[in-house]
Amino acid sequence: DHVGDGKKFGIKVNYSDDGKNLIGTGGAVKKAFPFLGENFFVLYGDSYLNINYSELYNTFKKSNLSSLMSIYKNNNKYDKSNVEVLNKNLIYYNKNIKNSKMTHIDYGVSILSKKLFNNFNDYTKFDLSDVFLMAAENKILSGFEVYKRFYEIGSFTGLKEFKDYLSSKGN
């Protein structure tokens, strides 16, 4: 309601609705393909991310891989770490199965190619983590390490932490 078609902000906004049956984040992204280019950003809507998007995109282009995940060295601090890293390259990601070598967490913004979704049926329920897991297992998921923490603003606790962060910056 606030954003509408985006005209008051000088942008054009399109919406892709799951419909009556929720189809998961992966299914929703695939359903939105008519609005997306061959490569596109996916951003968590409940997070504040202090990241250089141009640098992220340039790293993606240089990788020649079909996916890139921003990652943060978390050591299970802000949530369970789910990424195992070697030499700044993502070597294993799993949202559901953890191991002691997982020191990083997905930061909340990624770049994906449409071709990653070829093995997933249209309008069926699947999670975006299924796409990342498949990409990691096929060694087509690169990592972009971020050194400033993310702020999850989808909970009261996370929102308070973010407000404290802004207050400390004089904002």
CORRAWO-V431873 format. One record per residue. N is the residue number from 1. RES is the residue in three letters. PHI is phi in whole degrees, -180 to 180 (none if undefined). OMEGA is omega as a letter, one per 20 degrees, with the letter a starting at -180 (none if undefined). Layout:
((N | RES | PHI | OMEGA) (N | RES | PHI | OMEGA))
This chain:
((1 | ASP | none | a) (2 | HIS | -68 | a) (3 | VAL | -84 | a) (4 | GLY | 57 | r) (5 | ASP | -86 | r) (6 | GLY | 89 | a) (7 | LYS | -56 | a) (8 | LYS | -67 | r) (9 | PHE | -106 | a) (10 | GLY | 77 | r) (11 | ILE | -132 | r) (12 | LYS | -109 | a) (13 | VAL | -117 | r) (14 | ASN | -114 | a) (15 | TYR | -124 | r) (16 | SER | -124 | a) (17 | ASP | -101 | r) (18 | ASP | -61 | a) (19 | GLY | 90 | a) (20 | LYS | -69 | a) (21 | ASN | -103 | r) (22 | LEU | -66 | a) (23 | ILE | -116 | r) (24 | GLY | 76 | a) (25 | THR | -64 | r) (26 | GLY | -64 | r) (27 | GLY | -63 | r) (28 | ALA | -66 | r) (29 | VAL | -63 | a) (30 | LYS | -64 | r) (31 | LYS | -66 | a) (32 | ALA | -84 | a) (33 | PHE | -50 | r) (34 | PRO | -60 | a) (35 | PHE | -97 | a) (36 | LEU | -111 | r) (37 | GLY | -79 | a) (38 | GLU | -61 | r) (39 | ASN | -117 | a) (40 | PHE | -153 | r) (41 | PHE | -86 | r) (42 | VAL | -123 | a) (43 | LEU | -128 | r) (44 | TYR | -65 | a) (45 | GLY | -79 | a) (46 | ASP | -110 | a) (47 | SER | -136 | r) (48 | TYR | -100 | a) (49 | LEU | -121 | r) (50 | ASN | -94 | a) (51 | ILE | -142 | r) (52 | ASN | -91 | a) (53 | TYR | -67 | r) (54 | SER | -65 | r) (55 | GLU | -64 | r) (56 | LEU | -59 | a) (57 | TYR | -63 | r) (58 | ASN | -63 | r) (59 | THR | -65 | r) (60 | PHE | -59 | a) (61 | LYS | -62 | a) (62 | LYS | -69 | a) (63 | SER | -70 | a) (64 | ASN | 58 | r) (65 | LEU | -106 | a) (66 | SER | -94 | r) (67 | SER | -159 | r) (68 | LEU | -143 | r) (69 | MET | -118 | r) (70 | SER | -76 | a) (71 | ILE | -135 | a) (72 | TYR | -136 | r) (73 | LYS | -71 | a) (74 | ASN | -109 | a) (75 | ASN | 47 | r) (76 | ASN | 62 | a) (77 | LYS | -77 | a) (78 | TYR | -92 | r) (79 | ASP | -171 | a) (80 | LYS | -67 | r) (81 | SER | -67 | a) (82 | ASN | -138 | a) (83 | VAL | -131 | r) (84 | GLU | -105 | a) (85 | VAL | -122 | r) (86 | LEU | -137 | r) (87 | ASN | 54 | r) (88 | LYS | 65 | r) (89 | ASN | -103 | r) (90 | LEU | -69 | r) (91 | ILE | -115 | r) (92 | TYR | -157 | r) (93 | TYR | -134 | r) (94 | ASN | -157 | a) (95 | LYS | -73 | a) (96 | ASN | -106 | a) (97 | ILE | -117 | a) (98 | LYS | -102 | r) (99 | ASN | -137 | a) (100 | SER | -67 | r) (101 | LYS | -85 | r) (102 | MET | -81 | a) (103 | THR | -107 | a) (104 | HIS | -112 | r) (105 | ILE | -134 | r) (106 | ASP | -65 | a) (107 | TYR | -79 | r) (108 | GLY | 124 | r) (109 | VAL | -140 | a) (110 | SER | -139 | r) (111 | ILE | -124 | a) (112 | LEU | -130 | r) (113 | SER | -104 | r) (114 | LYS | -56 | a) (115 | LYS | -61 | r) (116 | LEU | -62 | a) (117 | PHE | -94 | a) (118 | ASN | -58 | a) (119 | ASN | -87 | a) (120 | PHE | -112 | a) (121 | ASN | -71 | r) (122 | ASP | -62 | r) (123 | TYR | 61 | r) (124 | THR | -107 | a) (125 | LYS | -77 | r) (126 | PHE | -157 | a) (127 | ASP | -91 | r) (128 | LEU | -62 | r) (129 | SER | -62 | r) (130 | ASP | -65 | r) (131 | VAL | -68 | r) (132 | PHE | -64 | r) (133 | LEU | -62 | r) (134 | MET | -60 | r) (135 | ALA | -64 | r) (136 | ALA | -64 | a) (137 | GLU | -65 | r) (138 | ASN | -95 | r) (139 | LYS | 57 | r) (140 | ILE | -123 | r) (141 | LEU | -117 | r) (142 | SER | -99 | a) (143 | GLY | -118 | r) (144 | PHE | -130 | a) (145 | GLU | -79 | r) (146 | VAL | -111 | a) (147 | TYR | -109 | r) (148 | LYS | -105 | a) (149 | ARG | -64 | r) (150 | PHE | -92 | r) (151 | TYR | -125 | r) (152 | GLU | -79 | a) (153 | ILE | -113 | r) (154 | GLY | -95 | r) (155 | SER | -138 | r) (156 | PHE | -63 | r) (157 | THR | -63 | r) (158 | GLY | -63 | r) (159 | LEU | -65 | r) (160 | LYS | -64 | r) (161 | GLU | -59 | r) (162 | PHE | -67 | r) (163 | LYS | -62 | r) (164 | ASP | -62 | r) (165 | TYR | -61 | r) (166 | LEU | -63 | r) (167 | SER | -63 | a) (168 | SER | -70 | r) (169 | LYS | -92 | a) (170 | GLY | 80 | a) (171 | ASN | -95 | none))
